[in-house]
Amino acid sequence: MMHGRIPAELAAAVPAAPARQRSVGRVRLRAGPARAGGATRIVDLSEAGPSRLRFPRGEGALEAVLVNTAGGVACGDTVSIGLDLEAAANLAFTTTAAEKIYRSDGPDSRIENCLSLGADARLAWLPQETILFDQARVRRTFEADLAAGASLLAVEIVAFGRAARGERISAGLFRDAWRVRRAGQLVYADSVTLEGPISDLLARPAIGGGARAFATVLDVSDGAEARLEEARALLGAAARPGVEAAASAWNGHLVVRALAPEIGLLRALAVRFLTGYRGLPMPRVWQC
């Protein structure tokens, strides 16, 4: 029987553990304006990995629903979404369910959103919430380039930990960077980084005040800044106990921020506010 270290010649013969295969999901959609009063049309579509787009039938805006057949985002996975709207196109983008970011043993996952809107194009970016599991690590970017007259309404909702399990984020990374340009000029920039014991960080009064979920709604359009009082009235009507929400407007856009102790309250407020603000029901998948 041998004891001690493996001889060097034997150790050299043992193959290194193979690198884990990670998921790379990618969708690219180019949408054009409606023809003869019909719905906005698909000009070009490409899909790769577990990411797929589905298009429920409807009138007016084209609705695109993102499906992640992998069931979530694991350590080191990448999800890349590219939307290119031609002049006067009208698109509503959503997801079939909440996106889950699973725990990582080291590598960061990446979610990359890149949007381009032609003149007078309209995009409603309405994904369902993102849920971070304990020890999840994710870096997300949101890049949008708008031509003159284009309109972008975007919402992102993030939950830290699975509410049904009372899960806390004892360690993890959430890095979120938004950059929106209009006619080539940067009009909105926002960066959030939470790293380490995220639940403890959110418990601090100056950061989250005990919140376990937050939401951002951004309206970049010609009339956005003038809708501030309307937005505040809608938030008042949609108020839920324990949810803090406020709206502000500057530089030609409007922003709503909301914090909540759990995702259900925040989701309910977001649905009611967005339904009133858009004057349209939420995509059907939100009701499933």
Phi, psi and omega in degrees: 000133182264145178231163175090206186282154174289133178305146184303320183293330177281321179299322180294335182276346180279120182293146177292152179299133181294147175295139181290141177281124181255156181276136175233104180258137182213134171228142175227124182234130171244123183241140181246169183293161180294153175249131176051044175079006179276190180284157173307141188251156175277124177266318180206145181213131172227145182223145178212152179065213184276001184270130180222150174247136176238152189230091176300147180290141179189182179240155179081246180292142171282130179256126178244126183245119180277131177242128174254101184289350177281346177083004179158185181241120181256176187302124178088356178289157176230134173238126182233126182236125177236123179238127180236109182257122176288170181307132175072005176289155183224113186228139170245122182250136177211185179233155184287340181197178175296144176269126182259132176252108186280167181298152181236147174261017176157301185293149176271138170276158181228135173237119186239116179247124182229117187238140177226125183240123177284179182303130177065012175285155180229131178229126170255109182265105192229052178293152172287175192295157172256131182244120177268130173275164176302136180070018173287150178223118183215140173241123184237138176235146179227106182243127180224134176240118184248133172279172180302134178084353180285155182230131178233125171240116186233140175230140172224130180238132182232132176246133181257099182096152179279115186299320184297334180261358184062030185290140174247152177267096181282335177202143179169183178218130170229113179235122187230125182230121178251135173221120181237129179241144178231124184053037177085354182255136177291121181244343181210128177221132183210131179225135178231131175228122173235119183221139181104221179282082189300320180297322177292322178296316181292339178288341181290137182303324183281351182249297183229348180059031180092003180292151176238006177204146175217160182222149173232133172239129181234127175242115175244103182201170184300325184255011188298313186297329181283353183262014185301310182295323176298316180297318180295323177294319178294321177296321178297319180289333183265004186305143176232145179303132178089350181262130175251128181215145179208155180236146174216161182215136178193159173055031176082014176217168182232139181230136173244133174242142179215142177234145180210155179285343177205158191291328183299317179296319182290320179297317180298317178296317181298317180297314182293317180295311184294325178297317179289320184290321179277334187072024182218151174291157175291157177307150187301327182297337178291341183265358184282000000 
